[in-house]
Amino acid sequence: MNRFYVYTLLSLKDHKLYTGFTTNPKKRLQEHARGGVKSTQNRRPLELIHYEYFINEEDAKAREVFLKSGFGRNQLKQALKRTLI
C-alpha cells in the first residue's frame, strides 16, 4: 500500500511556514535539513510541526493545495496556535 504525507515545517529563521507533499518523509526532511530544497534552503533551520498521512494520493495533494491557500493556512495556524507562540 502506498503512503502519502502532507507536512508543515516552521522556519526557525523567519518564523514562516512551508507545506509540502512526499511519499518518503524521512528522506524529504533530510533534503530540507541539508539545504537541498530550493524553497527552504535559505530558511533553515526548520522544524517539523505538523504532518498528515493519506492512503490516496489525490486526497493528499488536495490537502496540500488547501493548506497552502489563505483559508487553509489560517486554519492550520489556528489549530497550531500554541505551537506557533
PDB file of N, CA, C and O in Angstrom:
ATOM      1  N   MET A   1       0.848  -1.181   0.000  1.00  0.00           N
ATOM      2  CA  MET A   1       0.000   0.000   0.000  1.00  0.00           C
ATOM      3  C   MET A   1       0.895   1.247   0.000  1.00  0.00           C
ATOM      4  O   MET A   1       1.850   1.340   0.771  1.00  0.00           O
ATOM      5  N   ASN A   2       0.573   2.182  -0.862  1.00  0.00           N
ATOM      6  CA  ASN A   2       1.301   3.447  -0.910  1.00  0.00           C
ATOM      7  C   ASN A   2       0.879   4.354   0.234  1.00  0.00           C
ATOM      8  O   ASN A   2      -0.255   4.295   0.711  1.00  0.00           O
ATOM      9  N   ARG A   3       1.800   5.184   0.659  1.00  0.00           N
ATOM     10  CA  ARG A   3       1.531   6.147   1.732  1.00  0.00           C
ATOM     11  C   ARG A   3       1.925   7.525   1.241  1.00  0.00           C
ATOM     12  O   ARG A   3       2.947   7.695   0.576  1.00  0.00           O
ATOM     13  N   PHE A   4       1.107   8.499   1.573  1.00  0.00           N
ATOM     14  CA  PHE A   4       1.329   9.867   1.123  1.00  0.00           C
ATOM     15  C   PHE A   4       1.217  10.788   2.335  1.00  0.00           C
ATOM     16  O   PHE A   4       0.322  10.643   3.168  1.00  0.00           O
ATOM     17  N   TYR A   5       2.135  11.724   2.412  1.00  0.00           N
ATOM     18  CA  TYR A   5       2.201  12.612   3.568  1.00  0.00           C
ATOM     19  C   TYR A   5       2.167  14.070   3.127  1.00  0.00           C
ATOM     20  O   TYR A   5       2.793  14.456   2.140  1.00  0.00           O
ATOM     21  N   VAL A   6       1.428  14.858   3.877  1.00  0.00           N
ATOM     22  CA  VAL A   6       1.455  16.309   3.746  1.00  0.00           C
ATOM     23  C   VAL A   6       2.052  16.806   5.057  1.00  0.00           C
ATOM     24  O   VAL A   6       1.614  16.412   6.138  1.00  0.00           O
ATOM     25  N   TYR A   7       3.041  17.661   4.954  1.00  0.00           N
ATOM     26  CA  TYR A   7       3.763  18.085   6.153  1.00  0.00           C
ATOM     27  C   TYR A   7       3.932  19.603   6.159  1.00  0.00           C
ATOM     28  O   TYR A   7       3.890  20.259   5.118  1.00  0.00           O
ATOM     29  N   THR A   8       4.121  20.131   7.350  1.00  0.00           N
ATOM     30  CA  THR A   8       4.366  21.557   7.509  1.00  0.00           C
ATOM     31  C   THR A   8       5.607  21.751   8.357  1.00  0.00           C
ATOM     32  O   THR A   8       5.757  21.166   9.430  1.00  0.00           O
ATOM     33  N   LEU A   9       6.487  22.589   7.842  1.00  0.00           N
ATOM     34  CA  LEU A   9       7.715  22.946   8.541  1.00  0.00           C
ATOM     35  C   LEU A   9       7.627  24.392   8.997  1.00  0.00           C
ATOM     36  O   LEU A   9       7.016  25.230   8.333  1.00  0.00           O
ATOM     37  N   LEU A  10       8.234  24.671  10.121  1.00  0.00           N
ATOM     38  CA  LEU A  10       8.358  26.030  10.625  1.00  0.00           C
ATOM     39  C   LEU A  10       9.809  26.447  10.491  1.00  0.00           C
ATOM     40  O   LEU A  10      10.706  25.763  10.983  1.00  0.00           O
ATOM     41  N   SER A  11      10.040  27.566   9.827  1.00  0.00           N
ATOM     42  CA  SER A  11      11.385  28.118   9.737  1.00  0.00           C
ATOM     43  C   SER A  11      11.712  28.802  11.062  1.00  0.00           C
ATOM     44  O   SER A  11      11.006  29.717  11.485  1.00  0.00           O
ATOM     45  N   LEU A  12      12.769  28.363  11.703  1.00  0.00           N
ATOM     46  CA  LEU A  12      13.203  28.999  12.944  1.00  0.00           C
ATOM     47  C   LEU A  12      13.947  30.287  12.663  1.00  0.00           C
ATOM     48  O   LEU A  12      14.251  31.045  13.583  1.00  0.00           O
ATOM     49  N   LYS A  13      14.243  30.541  11.396  1.00  0.00           N
ATOM     50  CA  LYS A  13      14.925  31.768  10.990  1.00  0.00           C
ATOM     51  C   LYS A  13      13.940  32.910  10.779  1.00  0.00           C
ATOM     52  O   LYS A  13      14.122  34.000  11.322  1.00  0.00           O
ATOM     53  N   ASP A  14      12.878  32.659   9.975  1.00  0.00           N
ATOM     54  CA  ASP A  14      11.928  33.739   9.671  1.00  0.00           C
ATOM     55  C   ASP A  14      10.523  33.486  10.214  1.00  0.00           C
ATOM     56  O   ASP A  14       9.626  34.303  10.009  1.00  0.00           O
ATOM     57  N   HIS A  15      10.325  32.359  10.906  1.00  0.00           N
ATOM     58  CA  HIS A  15       9.058  32.001  11.557  1.00  0.00           C
ATOM     59  C   HIS A  15       7.898  31.866  10.561  1.00  0.00           C
ATOM     60  O   HIS A  15       6.740  32.078  10.921  1.00  0.00           O
ATOM     61  N   LYS A  16       8.212  31.514   9.319  1.00  0.00           N
ATOM     62  CA  LYS A  16       7.184  31.269   8.313  1.00  0.00           C
ATOM     63  C   LYS A  16       7.015  29.771   8.130  1.00  0.00           C
ATOM     64  O   LYS A  16       7.895  28.978   8.464  1.00  0.00           O
ATOM     65  N   LEU A  17       5.847  29.405   7.584  1.00  0.00           N
ATOM     66  CA  LEU A  17       5.521  28.000   7.379  1.00  0.00           C
ATOM     67  C   LEU A  17       5.801  27.574   5.947  1.00  0.00           C
ATOM     68  O   LEU A  17       5.704  28.374   5.016  1.00  0.00           O
ATOM     69  N   TYR A  18       6.148  26.307   5.786  1.00  0.00           N
ATOM     70  CA  TYR A  18       6.304  25.689   4.475  1.00  0.00           C
ATOM     71  C   TYR A  18       5.511  24.391   4.521  1.00  0.00           C
ATOM     72  O   TYR A  18       5.705  23.581   5.427  1.00  0.00           O
ATOM     73  N   THR A  19       4.627  24.185   3.563  1.00  0.00           N
ATOM     74  CA  THR A  19       3.838  22.962   3.476  1.00  0.00           C
ATOM     75  C   THR A  19       4.237  22.213   2.222  1.00  0.00           C
ATOM     76  O   THR A  19       4.381  22.806   1.153  1.00  0.00           O
ATOM     77  N   GLY A  20       4.415  20.903   2.355  1.00  0.00           N
ATOM     78  CA  GLY A  20       4.829  20.086   1.230  1.00  0.00           C
ATOM     79  C   GLY A  20       4.164  18.728   1.231  1.00  0.00           C
ATOM     80  O   GLY A  20       3.389  18.393   2.126  1.00  0.00           O
ATOM     81  N   PHE A  21       4.486  17.946   0.201  1.00  0.00           N
ATOM     82  CA  PHE A  21       3.926  16.623  -0.037  1.00  0.00           C
ATOM     83  C   PHE A  21       5.074  15.661  -0.312  1.00  0.00           C
ATOM     84  O   PHE A  21       6.031  16.014  -1.000  1.00  0.00           O
ATOM     85  N   THR A  22       4.981  14.445   0.224  1.00  0.00           N
ATOM     86  CA  THR A  22       6.019  13.451  -0.030  1.00  0.00           C
ATOM     87  C   THR A  22       5.484  12.042   0.190  1.00  0.00           C
ATOM     88  O   THR A  22       4.453  11.845   0.833  1.00  0.00           O
ATOM     89  N   THR A  23       6.201  11.073  -0.354  1.00  0.00           N
ATOM     90  CA  THR A  23       5.917   9.671  -0.065  1.00  0.00           C
ATOM     91  C   THR A  23       6.975   9.094   0.869  1.00  0.00           C
ATOM     92  O   THR A  23       6.839   7.970   1.354  1.00  0.00           O
ATOM     93  N   ASN A  24       8.030   9.869   1.119  1.00  0.00           N
ATOM     94  CA  ASN A  24       9.115   9.418   1.982  1.00  0.00           C
ATOM     95  C   ASN A  24       9.511  10.571   2.914  1.00  0.00           C
ATOM     96  O   ASN A  24      10.442  11.320   2.618  1.00  0.00           O
ATOM     97  N   PRO A  25       8.808  10.707   4.026  1.00  0.00           N
ATOM     98  CA  PRO A  25       9.054  11.872   4.896  1.00  0.00           C
ATOM     99  C   PRO A  25      10.463  11.939   5.463  1.00  0.00           C
ATOM    100  O   PRO A  25      11.021  13.031   5.566  1.00  0.00           O
ATOM    101  N   LYS A  26      11.047  10.830   5.828  1.00  0.00           N
ATOM    102  CA  LYS A  26      12.398  10.851   6.404  1.00  0.00           C
ATOM    103  C   LYS A  26      13.396  11.417   5.386  1.00  0.00           C
ATOM    104  O   LYS A  26      14.197  12.293   5.712  1.00  0.00           O
ATOM    105  N   LYS A  27      13.340  10.914   4.171  1.00  0.00           N
ATOM    106  CA  LYS A  27      14.251  11.393   3.124  1.00  0.00           C
ATOM    107  C   LYS A  27      13.994  12.868   2.807  1.00  0.00           C
ATOM    108  O   LYS A  27      14.937  13.642   2.647  1.00  0.00           O
ATOM    109  N   ARG A  28      12.729  13.252   2.718  1.00  0.00           N
ATOM    110  CA  ARG A  28      12.392  14.631   2.357  1.00  0.00           C
ATOM    111  C   ARG A  28      12.848  15.609   3.443  1.00  0.00           C
ATOM    112  O   ARG A  28      13.363  16.683   3.133  1.00  0.00           O
ATOM    113  N   LEU A  29      12.661  15.246   4.702  1.00  0.00           N
ATOM    114  CA  LEU A  29      13.093  16.121   5.790  1.00  0.00           C
ATOM    115  C   LEU A  29      14.614  16.261   5.811  1.00  0.00           C
ATOM    116  O   LEU A  29      15.140  17.322   6.145  1.00  0.00           O
ATOM    117  N   GLN A  30      15.312  15.191   5.456  1.00  0.00           N
ATOM    118  CA  GLN A  30      16.774  15.272   5.361  1.00  0.00           C
ATOM    119  C   GLN A  30      17.186  16.211   4.230  1.00  0.00           C
ATOM    120  O   GLN A  30      18.146  16.968   4.371  1.00  0.00           O
ATOM    121  N   GLU A  31      16.461  16.166   3.104  1.00  0.00           N
ATOM    122  CA  GLU A  31      16.738  17.078   1.991  1.00  0.00           C
ATOM    123  C   GLU A  31      16.553  18.527   2.426  1.00  0.00           C
ATOM    124  O   GLU A  31      17.378  19.384   2.110  1.00  0.00           O
ATOM    125  N   HIS A  32      15.476  18.798   3.148  1.00  0.00           N
ATOM    126  CA  HIS A  32      15.245  20.151   3.669  1.00  0.00           C
ATOM    127  C   HIS A  32      16.383  20.560   4.607  1.00  0.00           C
ATOM    128  O   HIS A  32      16.903  21.672   4.506  1.00  0.00           O
ATOM    129  N   ALA A  33      16.763  19.675   5.507  1.00  0.00           N
ATOM    130  CA  ALA A  33      17.771  19.993   6.526  1.00  0.00           C
ATOM    131  C   ALA A  33      19.132  20.320   5.922  1.00  0.00           C
ATOM    132  O   ALA A  33      19.843  21.183   6.436  1.00  0.00           O
ATOM    133  N   ARG A  34      19.494  19.658   4.864  1.00  0.00           N
ATOM    134  CA  ARG A  34      20.815  19.911   4.277  1.00  0.00           C
ATOM    135  C   ARG A  34      20.798  20.989   3.203  1.00  0.00           C
ATOM    136  O   ARG A  34      21.825  21.254   2.578  1.00  0.00           O
ATOM    137  N   GLY A  35      19.635  21.620   2.980  1.00  0.00           N
ATOM    138  CA  GLY A  35      19.549  22.713   2.021  1.00  0.00           C
ATOM    139  C   GLY A  35      19.303  22.272   0.602  1.00  0.00           C
ATOM    140  O   GLY A  35      19.539  23.039  -0.332  1.00  0.00           O
ATOM    141  N   GLY A  36      18.835  21.056   0.415  1.00  0.00           N
ATOM    142  CA  GLY A  36      18.610  20.513  -0.916  1.00  0.00           C
ATOM    143  C   GLY A  36      17.277  20.862  -1.537  1.00  0.00           C
ATOM    144  O   GLY A  36      16.982  20.424  -2.649  1.00  0.00           O
ATOM    145  N   VAL A  37      16.460  21.647  -0.838  1.00  0.00           N
ATOM    146  CA  VAL A  37      15.161  22.068  -1.366  1.00  0.00           C
ATOM    147  C   VAL A  37      15.230  23.578  -1.559  1.00  0.00           C
ATOM    148  O   VAL A  37      15.373  24.333  -0.597  1.00  0.00           O
ATOM    149  N   LYS A  38      15.128  24.005  -2.807  1.00  0.00           N
ATOM    150  CA  LYS A  38      15.339  25.405  -3.151  1.00  0.00           C
ATOM    151  C   LYS A  38      14.466  26.363  -2.338  1.00  0.00           C
ATOM    152  O   LYS A  38      14.934  27.410  -1.891  1.00  0.00           O
ATOM    153  N   SER A  39      13.194  25.998  -2.149  1.00  0.00           N
ATOM    154  CA  SER A  39      12.272  26.918  -1.485  1.00  0.00           C
ATOM    155  C   SER A  39      12.536  27.083   0.012  1.00  0.00           C
ATOM    156  O   SER A  39      12.034  28.028   0.620  1.00  0.00           O
ATOM    157  N   THR A  40      13.303  26.194   0.609  1.00  0.00           N
ATOM    158  CA  THR A  40      13.589  26.324   2.045  1.00  0.00           C
ATOM    159  C   THR A  40      15.074  26.430   2.358  1.00  0.00           C
ATOM    160  O   THR A  40      15.435  26.547   3.530  1.00  0.00           O
ATOM    161  N   GLN A  41      15.941  26.395   1.365  1.00  0.00           N
ATOM    162  CA  GLN A  41      17.376  26.349   1.650  1.00  0.00           C
ATOM    163  C   GLN A  41      17.886  27.571   2.405  1.00  0.00           C
ATOM    164  O   GLN A  41      18.839  27.459   3.175  1.00  0.00           O
ATOM    165  N   ASN A  42      17.276  28.730   2.202  1.00  0.00           N
ATOM    166  CA  ASN A  42      17.703  29.942   2.906  1.00  0.00           C
ATOM    167  C   ASN A  42      16.869  30.236   4.145  1.00  0.00           C
ATOM    168  O   ASN A  42      16.997  31.299   4.753  1.00  0.00           O
ATOM    169  N   ARG A  43      16.013  29.284   4.516  1.00  0.00           N
ATOM    170  CA  ARG A  43      15.124  29.487   5.667  1.00  0.00           C
ATOM    171  C   ARG A  43      15.452  28.523   6.803  1.00  0.00           C
ATOM    172  O   ARG A  43      14.690  28.421   7.764  1.00  0.00           O
ATOM    173  N   ARG A  44      16.558  27.828   6.706  1.00  0.00           N
ATOM    174  CA  ARG A  44      16.961  26.869   7.733  1.00  0.00           C
ATOM    175  C   ARG A  44      17.491  27.597   8.960  1.00  0.00           C
ATOM    176  O   ARG A  44      18.021  28.702   8.849  1.00  0.00           O
ATOM    177  N   PRO A  45      17.351  26.984  10.127  1.00  0.00           N
ATOM    178  CA  PRO A  45      16.871  25.639  10.417  1.00  0.00           C
ATOM    179  C   PRO A  45      15.345  25.561  10.380  1.00  0.00           C
ATOM    180  O   PRO A  45      14.637  26.552  10.557  1.00  0.00           O
ATOM    181  N   LEU A  46      14.876  24.339  10.143  1.00  0.00           N
ATOM    182  CA  LEU A  46      13.448  24.070  10.022  1.00  0.00           C
ATOM    183  C   LEU A  46      13.031  23.035  11.054  1.00  0.00           C
ATOM    184  O   LEU A  46      13.818  22.178  11.455  1.00  0.00           O
ATOM    185  N   GLU A  47      11.787  23.133  11.471  1.00  0.00           N
ATOM    186  CA  GLU A  47      11.252  22.181  12.435  1.00  0.00           C
ATOM    187  C   GLU A  47       9.938  21.622  11.904  1.00  0.00           C
ATOM    188  O   GLU A  47       9.064  22.381  11.488  1.00  0.00           O
ATOM    189  N   LEU A  48       9.794  20.299  11.917  1.00  0.00           N
ATOM    190  CA  LEU A  48       8.535  19.667  11.534  1.00  0.00           C
ATOM    191  C   LEU A  48       7.521  19.929  12.637  1.00  0.00           C
ATOM    192  O   LEU A  48       7.738  19.544  13.786  1.00  0.00           O
ATOM    193  N   ILE A  49       6.418  20.582  12.296  1.00  0.00           N
ATOM    194  CA  ILE A  49       5.422  20.890  13.333  1.00  0.00           C
ATOM    195  C   ILE A  49       4.079  20.216  13.085  1.00  0.00           C
ATOM    196  O   ILE A  49       3.211  20.216  13.959  1.00  0.00           O
ATOM    197  N   HIS A  50       3.903  19.635  11.881  1.00  0.00           N
ATOM    198  CA  HIS A  50       2.606  19.019  11.569  1.00  0.00           C
ATOM    199  C   HIS A  50       2.769  18.100  10.376  1.00  0.00           C
ATOM    200  O   HIS A  50       3.491  18.416   9.431  1.00  0.00           O
ATOM    201  N   TYR A  51       2.089  16.948  10.422  1.00  0.00           N
ATOM    202  CA  TYR A  51       2.006  16.121   9.220  1.00  0.00           C
ATOM    203  C   TYR A  51       0.710  15.329   9.251  1.00  0.00           C
ATOM    204  O   TYR A  51       0.137  15.069  10.310  1.00  0.00           O
ATOM    205  N   GLU A  52       0.268  14.956   8.065  1.00  0.00           N
ATOM    206  CA  GLU A  52      -0.936  14.147   7.898  1.00  0.00           C
ATOM    207  C   GLU A  52      -0.608  13.011   6.947  1.00  0.00           C
ATOM    208  O   GLU A  52       0.184  13.177   6.019  1.00  0.00           O
ATOM    209  N   TYR A  53      -1.217  11.854   7.179  1.00  0.00           N
ATOM    210  CA  TYR A  53      -0.971  10.638   6.414  1.00  0.00           C
ATOM    211  C   TYR A  53      -2.217  10.298   5.608  1.00  0.00           C
ATOM    212  O   TYR A  53      -3.336  10.371   6.116  1.00  0.00           O
ATOM    213  N   PHE A  54      -2.016   9.930   4.359  1.00  0.00           N
ATOM    214  CA  PHE A  54      -3.117   9.576   3.467  1.00  0.00           C
ATOM    215  C   PHE A  54      -2.802   8.271   2.751  1.00  0.00           C
ATOM    216  O   PHE A  54      -1.636   7.945   2.529  1.00  0.00           O
ATOM    217  N   ILE A  55      -3.844   7.525   2.390  1.00  0.00           N
ATOM    218  CA  ILE A  55      -3.667   6.326   1.573  1.00  0.00           C
ATOM    219  C   ILE A  55      -4.023   6.593   0.113  1.00  0.00           C
ATOM    220  O   ILE A  55      -3.842   5.732  -0.747  1.00  0.00           O
ATOM    221  N   ASN A  56      -4.532   7.797  -0.155  1.00  0.00           N
ATOM    222  CA  ASN A  56      -4.906   8.176  -1.516  1.00  0.00           C
ATOM    223  C   ASN A  56      -4.108   9.411  -1.926  1.00  0.00           C
ATOM    224  O   ASN A  56      -4.137  10.434  -1.243  1.00  0.00           O
ATOM    225  N   GLU A  57      -3.397   9.306  -3.045  1.00  0.00           N
ATOM    226  CA  GLU A  57      -2.531  10.394  -3.484  1.00  0.00           C
ATOM    227  C   GLU A  57      -3.305  11.666  -3.816  1.00  0.00           C
ATOM    228  O   GLU A  57      -2.867  12.765  -3.475  1.00  0.00           O
ATOM    229  N   GLU A  58      -4.445  11.526  -4.474  1.00  0.00           N
ATOM    230  CA  GLU A  58      -5.229  12.703  -4.843  1.00  0.00           C
ATOM    231  C   GLU A  58      -5.742  13.441  -3.612  1.00  0.00           C
ATOM    232  O   GLU A  58      -5.779  14.672  -3.593  1.00  0.00           O
ATOM    233  N   ASP A  59      -6.138  12.689  -2.581  1.00  0.00           N
ATOM    234  CA  ASP A  59      -6.575  13.320  -1.326  1.00  0.00           C
ATOM    235  C   ASP A  59      -5.427  14.092  -0.679  1.00  0.00           C
ATOM    236  O   ASP A  59      -5.619  15.204  -0.186  1.00  0.00           O
ATOM    237  N   ALA A  60      -4.246  13.503  -0.684  1.00  0.00           N
ATOM    238  CA  ALA A  60      -3.085  14.165  -0.086  1.00  0.00           C
ATOM    239  C   ALA A  60      -2.728  15.438  -0.842  1.00  0.00           C
ATOM    240  O   ALA A  60      -2.473  16.476  -0.231  1.00  0.00           O
ATOM    241  N   LYS A  61      -2.710  15.360  -2.172  1.00  0.00           N
ATOM    242  CA  LYS A  61      -2.369  16.544  -2.965  1.00  0.00           C
ATOM    243  C   LYS A  61      -3.417  17.637  -2.810  1.00  0.00           C
ATOM    244  O   LYS A  61      -3.077  18.820  -2.784  1.00  0.00           O
ATOM    245  N   ALA A  62      -4.685  17.258  -2.707  1.00  0.00           N
ATOM    246  CA  ALA A  62      -5.739  18.248  -2.490  1.00  0.00           C
ATOM    247  C   ALA A  62      -5.576  18.911  -1.126  1.00  0.00           C
ATOM    248  O   ALA A  62      -5.802  20.113  -0.989  1.00  0.00           O
ATOM    249  N   ARG A  63      -5.189  18.141  -0.128  1.00  0.00           N
ATOM    250  CA  ARG A  63      -4.978  18.704   1.209  1.00  0.00           C
ATOM    251  C   ARG A  63      -3.793  19.667   1.205  1.00  0.00           C
ATOM    252  O   ARG A  63      -3.841  20.713   1.852  1.00  0.00           O
ATOM    253  N   GLU A  64      -2.732  19.319   0.481  1.00  0.00           N
ATOM    254  CA  GLU A  64      -1.581  20.207   0.376  1.00  0.00           C
ATOM    255  C   GLU A  64      -1.994  21.535  -0.257  1.00  0.00           C
ATOM    256  O   GLU A  64      -1.635  22.601   0.242  1.00  0.00           O
ATOM    257  N   VAL A  65      -2.737  21.472  -1.338  1.00  0.00           N
ATOM    258  CA  VAL A  65      -3.202  22.692  -2.013  1.00  0.00           C
ATOM    259  C   VAL A  65      -4.058  23.518  -1.058  1.00  0.00           C
ATOM    260  O   VAL A  65      -3.912  24.738  -0.989  1.00  0.00           O
ATOM    261  N   PHE A  66      -4.948  22.858  -0.322  1.00  0.00           N
ATOM    262  CA  PHE A  66      -5.802  23.570   0.634  1.00  0.00           C
ATOM    263  C   PHE A  66      -4.971  24.258   1.717  1.00  0.00           C
ATOM    264  O   PHE A  66      -5.209  25.422   2.038  1.00  0.00           O
ATOM    265  N   LEU A  67      -3.996  23.541   2.279  1.00  0.00           N
ATOM    266  CA  LEU A  67      -3.196  24.121   3.358  1.00  0.00           C
ATOM    267  C   LEU A  67      -2.311  25.264   2.867  1.00  0.00           C
ATOM    268  O   LEU A  67      -1.883  26.101   3.662  1.00  0.00           O
ATOM    269  N   LYS A  68      -2.038  25.306   1.576  1.00  0.00           N
ATOM    270  CA  LYS A  68      -1.266  26.403   1.007  1.00  0.00           C
ATOM    271  C   LYS A  68      -2.145  27.599   0.647  1.00  0.00           C
ATOM    272  O   LYS A  68      -1.635  28.684   0.367  1.00  0.00           O
ATOM    273  N   SER A  69      -3.456  27.405   0.654  1.00  0.00           N
ATOM    274  CA  SER A  69      -4.375  28.514   0.365  1.00  0.00           C
ATOM    275  C   SER A  69      -4.481  29.412   1.587  1.00  0.00           C
ATOM    276  O   SER A  69      -4.119  29.004   2.690  1.00  0.00           O
ATOM    277  N   GLY A  70      -4.963  30.603   1.403  1.00  0.00           N
ATOM    278  CA  GLY A  70      -5.107  31.534   2.519  1.00  0.00           C
ATOM    279  C   GLY A  70      -5.972  30.981   3.632  1.00  0.00           C
ATOM    280  O   GLY A  70      -5.604  31.058   4.804  1.00  0.00           O
ATOM    281  N   PHE A  71      -7.126  30.421   3.276  1.00  0.00           N
ATOM    282  CA  PHE A  71      -8.034  29.879   4.284  1.00  0.00           C
ATOM    283  C   PHE A  71      -7.406  28.684   4.987  1.00  0.00           C
ATOM    284  O   PHE A  71      -7.475  28.573   6.211  1.00  0.00           O
ATOM    285  N   GLY A  72      -6.795  27.795   4.219  1.00  0.00           N
ATOM    286  CA  GLY A  72      -6.170  26.614   4.807  1.00  0.00           C
ATOM    287  C   GLY A  72      -5.010  26.968   5.710  1.00  0.00           C
ATOM    288  O   GLY A  72      -4.863  26.391   6.787  1.00  0.00           O
ATOM    289  N   ARG A  73      -4.178  27.915   5.286  1.00  0.00           N
ATOM    290  CA  ARG A  73      -3.049  28.357   6.095  1.00  0.00           C
ATOM    291  C   ARG A  73      -3.540  28.966   7.410  1.00  0.00           C
ATOM    292  O   ARG A  73      -2.977  28.698   8.472  1.00  0.00           O
ATOM    293  N   ASN A  74      -4.586  29.781   7.335  1.00  0.00           N
ATOM    294  CA  ASN A  74      -5.149  30.374   8.559  1.00  0.00           C
ATOM    295  C   ASN A  74      -5.725  29.310   9.477  1.00  0.00           C
ATOM    296  O   ASN A  74      -5.567  29.388  10.696  1.00  0.00           O
ATOM    297  N   GLN A  75      -6.395  28.312   8.900  1.00  0.00           N
ATOM    298  CA  GLN A  75      -6.963  27.224   9.688  1.00  0.00           C
ATOM    299  C   GLN A  75      -5.848  26.434  10.390  1.00  0.00           C
ATOM    300  O   GLN A  75      -5.973  26.067  11.559  1.00  0.00           O
ATOM    301  N   LEU A  76      -4.773  26.183   9.663  1.00  0.00           N
ATOM    302  CA  LEU A  76      -3.636  25.464  10.248  1.00  0.00           C
ATOM    303  C   LEU A  76      -3.004  26.277  11.372  1.00  0.00           C
ATOM    304  O   LEU A  76      -2.693  25.735  12.432  1.00  0.00           O
ATOM    305  N   LYS A  77      -2.815  27.556  11.148  1.00  0.00           N
ATOM    306  CA  LYS A  77      -2.244  28.413  12.194  1.00  0.00           C
ATOM    307  C   LYS A  77      -3.126  28.436  13.431  1.00  0.00           C
ATOM    308  O   LYS A  77      -2.618  28.466  14.552  1.00  0.00           O
ATOM    309  N   GLN A  78      -4.427  28.423  13.244  1.00  0.00           N
ATOM    310  CA  GLN A  78      -5.349  28.410  14.379  1.00  0.00           C
ATOM    311  C   GLN A  78      -5.231  27.086  15.143  1.00  0.00           C
ATOM    312  O   GLN A  78      -5.226  27.075  16.374  1.00  0.00           O
ATOM    313  N   ALA A  79      -5.136  25.984  14.416  1.00  0.00           N
ATOM    314  CA  ALA A  79      -5.015  24.675  15.053  1.00  0.00           C
ATOM    315  C   ALA A  79      -3.687  24.527  15.806  1.00  0.00           C
ATOM    316  O   ALA A  79      -3.603  23.801  16.796  1.00  0.00           O
ATOM    317  N   LEU A  80      -2.657  25.223  15.327  1.00  0.00           N
ATOM    318  CA  LEU A  80      -1.323  25.102  15.925  1.00  0.00           C
ATOM    319  C   LEU A  80      -0.927  26.351  16.713  1.00  0.00           C
ATOM    320  O   LEU A  80       0.261  26.613  16.899  1.00  0.00           O
ATOM    321  N   LYS A  81      -1.898  27.111  17.169  1.00  0.00           N
ATOM    322  CA  LYS A  81      -1.596  28.399  17.781  1.00  0.00           C
ATOM    323  C   LYS A  81      -0.676  28.300  18.990  1.00  0.00           C
ATOM    324  O   LYS A  81       0.137  29.198  19.206  1.00  0.00           O
ATOM    325  N   ARG A  82      -0.777  27.243  19.780  1.00  0.00           N
ATOM    326  CA  ARG A  82       0.119  27.100  20.931  1.00  0.00           C
ATOM    327  C   ARG A  82       1.519  26.682  20.490  1.00  0.00           C
ATOM    328  O   ARG A  82       2.503  27.011  21.152  1.00  0.00           O
ATOM    329  N   THR A  83       1.610  25.972  19.393  1.00  0.00           N
ATOM    330  CA  THR A  83       2.908  25.574  18.853  1.00  0.00           C
ATOM    331  C   THR A  83       3.642  26.773  18.279  1.00  0.00           C
ATOM    332  O   THR A  83       4.868  26.855  18.356  1.00  0.00           O
ATOM    333  N   LEU A  84       2.890  27.702  17.703  1.00  0.00           N
ATOM    334  CA  LEU A  84       3.488  28.835  16.997  1.00  0.00           C
ATOM    335  C   LEU A  84       3.779  30.042  17.886  1.00  0.00           C
ATOM    336  O   LEU A  84       4.198  31.088  17.392  1.00  0.00           O
ATOM    337  N   ILE A  85       3.565  29.905  19.176  1.00  0.00           N
ATOM    338  CA  ILE A  85       3.829  31.019  20.110  1.00  0.00           C
ATOM    339  C   ILE A  85       5.307  31.294  20.164  1.00  0.00           C
ATOM    340  O   ILE A  85       5.742  32.190  20.888  1.00  0.00           O
TER     341      ILE A  85
END
